[in-house]
Amino acid sequence: MDKAMAVRTYWVSWGTLLVLTIIMLLLEKSGFPRMAAVLFLVAAMLIKATVIGGWFMHLRYERVALVAAIVGSVLALAAILFFLIVPDALNTAKFVAP
């Protein structure tokens, strides 16, 4: 890959991340239903994570086993943190007066 193509790739990926971030910020101010907004935000975050991992961390040039190990460990860590935080959040919500 020549230098001009590499620079263009970085600019396109940066622009993609910027556009997704702006859409996510505007979505918060819009009148979308809560569930639709959450689903869109999760999908946008997955796209952003893929772009960052693929282009900025250069995972698109690695073997599938390494990518699977990285993605699997990130998902496992996210699940562990989720299941550690949610019970505490639910317990705290019981004590908050409406």
GROMACS elastic network, one bead per residue, 0.5 to 0.9 nm:
[ bonds ]
;  ai    aj funct       b0    kb
    1     4     6  0.83569   500
    1     5     6  0.63930   500
    1     6     6  0.66819   500
    2     5     6  0.54899   500
    2     6     6  0.64031   500
    2     7     6  0.88728   500
    3     6     6  0.50528   500
    3     7     6  0.61784   500
    3     8     6  0.85328   500
    4     7     6  0.51895   500
    4     8     6  0.60860   500
    4     9     6  0.85520   500
    5     8     6  0.50165   500
    5     9     6  0.60658   500
    5    10     6  0.86936   500
    6     9     6  0.50812   500
    6    10     6  0.63864   500
    6    11     6  0.87699   500
    7    10     6  0.52062   500
    7    11     6  0.63078   500
    7    12     6  0.86849   500
    8    11     6  0.50927   500
    8    12     6  0.60981   500
    8    13     6  0.85547   500
    9    12     6  0.51658   500
    9    13     6  0.61291   500
    9    14     6  0.84809   500
    9    55     6  0.80090   500
   10    13     6  0.51675   500
   10    14     6  0.59913   500
   10    15     6  0.84572   500
   10    55     6  0.73684   500
   10    56     6  0.78253   500
   11    14     6  0.50224   500
   11    15     6  0.59777   500
   11    16     6  0.84908   500
   12    15     6  0.50317   500
   12    16     6  0.61152   500
   12    17     6  0.86554   500
   13    16     6  0.50018   500
   13    17     6  0.62548   500
   13    18     6  0.86019   500
   13    51     6  0.66190   500
   13    52     6  0.80005   500
   13    55     6  0.73361   500
   13    56     6  0.86272   500
   14    17     6  0.51183   500
   14    18     6  0.61402   500
   14    19     6  0.86509   500
   14    51     6  0.88537   500
   14    52     6  0.89635   500
   15    19     6  0.60764   500
   15    20     6  0.85144   500
   16    19     6  0.52394   500
   16    20     6  0.61635   500
   16    21     6  0.85517   500
   16    48     6  0.81385   500
   16    51     6  0.83229   500
   17    20     6  0.52100   500
   17    21     6  0.61024   500
   17    22     6  0.86557   500
   17    47     6  0.87160   500
   17    48     6  0.61092   500
   17    51     6  0.77452   500
   17    52     6  0.84608   500
   18    21     6  0.51178   500
   18    22     6  0.61950   500
   18    23     6  0.86214   500
   19    22     6  0.51699   500
   19    23     6  0.61528   500
   19    24     6  0.85488   500
   20    23     6  0.51063   500
   20    24     6  0.60879   500
   20    25     6  0.86422   500
   20    44     6  0.65782   500
   20    45     6  0.85129   500
   20    47     6  0.87158   500
   20    48     6  0.76067   500
   21    24     6  0.50346   500
   21    25     6  0.62208   500
   21    26     6  0.86495   500
   21    44     6  0.83386   500
   21    45     6  0.89892   500
   21    48     6  0.87836   500
   22    25     6  0.50911   500
   22    26     6  0.61487   500
   22    27     6  0.84824   500
   23    26     6  0.50905   500
   23    27     6  0.59725   500
   23    28     6  0.87770   500
   24    27     6  0.50684   500
   24    28     6  0.66526   500
   24    37     6  0.88130   500
   24    40     6  0.82825   500
   24    41     6  0.64534   500
   24    44     6  0.76863   500
   25    28     6  0.54402   500
   25    29     6  0.71498   500
   26    29     6  0.53275   500
   26    30     6  0.63981   500
   27    30     6  0.50877   500
   27    31     6  0.78382   500
   27    32     6  0.71987   500
   27    37     6  0.69313   500
   27    40     6  0.89530   500
   27    41     6  0.85544   500
   28    31     6  0.79800   500
   28    32     6  0.81631   500
   28    37     6  0.77587   500
   29    32     6  0.86346   500
   31    34     6  0.85772   500
   32    35     6  0.83624   500
   32    36     6  0.66822   500
   32    37     6  0.60093   500
   33    36     6  0.54634   500
   33    37     6  0.62019   500
   33    38     6  0.87168   500
   34    37     6  0.51489   500
   34    38     6  0.61621   500
   34    39     6  0.86641   500
   35    38     6  0.51176   500
   35    39     6  0.61688   500
   35    40     6  0.85864   500
   36    39     6  0.51579   500
   36    40     6  0.61417   500
   36    41     6  0.85475   500
   37    40     6  0.51332   500
   37    41     6  0.60534   500
   37    42     6  0.85971   500
   38    41     6  0.50389   500
   38    42     6  0.61433   500
   38    43     6  0.85745   500
   39    42     6  0.52071   500
   39    43     6  0.61914   500
   39    44     6  0.85847   500
   40    43     6  0.50668   500
   40    44     6  0.60320   500
   40    45     6  0.85293   500
   41    44     6  0.50468   500
   41    45     6  0.60962   500
   41    46     6  0.86161   500
   42    45     6  0.51039   500
   42    46     6  0.62580   500
   42    47     6  0.87063   500
   43    46     6  0.51336   500
   43    47     6  0.62999   500
   43    48     6  0.86589   500
   44    47     6  0.50654   500
   44    48     6  0.61163   500
   44    49     6  0.85648   500
   45    49     6  0.60300   500
   45    50     6  0.84952   500
   46    49     6  0.50661   500
   46    50     6  0.61412   500
   46    51     6  0.86419   500
   47    50     6  0.50739   500
   47    51     6  0.62158   500
   47    52     6  0.86340   500
   48    51     6  0.51121   500
   48    52     6  0.61187   500
   48    53     6  0.84458   500
   49    52     6  0.51498   500
   49    53     6  0.59161   500
   49    54     6  0.82858   500
   50    53     6  0.51162   500
   50    54     6  0.57509   500
   50    55     6  0.82610   500
   51    54     6  0.51617   500
   51    55     6  0.58145   500
   51    56     6  0.74617   500
   51    57     6  0.89923   500
   52    55     6  0.56110   500
   52    56     6  0.50987   500
   52    57     6  0.63998   500
   52    58     6  0.84982   500
   53    56     6  0.59479   500
   53    58     6  0.65817   500
   53    59     6  0.58300   500
   53    60     6  0.78506   500
   54    57     6  0.59358   500
   54    58     6  0.52398   500
   54    61     6  0.81064   500
   55    59     6  0.68923   500
   55    60     6  0.68761   500
   56    59     6  0.80556   500
   57    60     6  0.83521   500
   58    61     6  0.59850   500
   58    62     6  0.73510   500
   59    62     6  0.51676   500
   59    63     6  0.81713   500
   59    64     6  0.89945   500
   59    66     6  0.83825   500
   59    67     6  0.64554   500
   60    63     6  0.82152   500
   60    64     6  0.88472   500
   60    67     6  0.82362   500
   62    65     6  0.83251   500
   62    66     6  0.66718   500
   62    67     6  0.67891   500
   63    66     6  0.55550   500
   63    67     6  0.65533   500
   63    68     6  0.87430   500
   64    67     6  0.51411   500
   64    68     6  0.60005   500
   64    69     6  0.85286   500
   65    68     6  0.50693   500
   65    69     6  0.61138   500
   65    70     6  0.86913   500
   66    69     6  0.50473   500
   66    70     6  0.62525   500
   66    71     6  0.85859   500
   67    70     6  0.51729   500
   67    71     6  0.60259   500
   67    72     6  0.82701   500
   68    71     6  0.51459   500
   68    72     6  0.56958   500
   68    73     6  0.83001   500
   69    72     6  0.51358   500
   69    73     6  0.60141   500
   69    74     6  0.85486   500
   70    73     6  0.52656   500
   70    74     6  0.62072   500
   70    75     6  0.86550   500
   71    74     6  0.51855   500
   71    75     6  0.61734   500
   71    76     6  0.85572   500
   72    75     6  0.51593   500
   72    76     6  0.60423   500
   72    77     6  0.85452   500
   73    77     6  0.60611   500
   73    78     6  0.85017   500
   74    77     6  0.51432   500
   74    78     6  0.61348   500
   74    79     6  0.86401   500
   75    79     6  0.61497   500
   75    80     6  0.86186   500
   76    79     6  0.51142   500
   76    80     6  0.61933   500
   76    81     6  0.86232   500
   77    80     6  0.50875   500
   77    81     6  0.61279   500
   77    82     6  0.84504   500
   78    81     6  0.51775   500
   78    82     6  0.59847   500
   78    83     6  0.86311   500
   79    83     6  0.61672   500
   79    84     6  0.85254   500
   80    83     6  0.53208   500
   80    84     6  0.61618   500
   80    85     6  0.86290   500
   81    84     6  0.50573   500
   81    85     6  0.60062   500
   81    86     6  0.84453   500
   82    85     6  0.52809   500
   82    86     6  0.59033   500
   82    87     6  0.88659   500
   83    86     6  0.55810   500
   83    87     6  0.69422   500
   84    87     6  0.65015   500
   84    88     6  0.72837   500
   85    88     6  0.54046   500
   85    89     6  0.62182   500
   85    90     6  0.87548   500
   86    90     6  0.60804   500
   86    91     6  0.84817   500
   87    90     6  0.50970   500
   87    91     6  0.60596   500
   87    92     6  0.85337   500
   88    91     6  0.50213   500
   88    92     6  0.60828   500
   88    93     6  0.85632   500
   89    92     6  0.50613   500
   89    93     6  0.61135   500
   89    94     6  0.88417   500
   90    93     6  0.50813   500
   90    94     6  0.66150   500
   91    94     6  0.54613   500
   91    95     6  0.72723   500
   92    95     6  0.55425   500
   92    96     6  0.67598   500
   93    96     6  0.52673   500
   93    97     6  0.83506   500
   94    97     6  0.78789   500
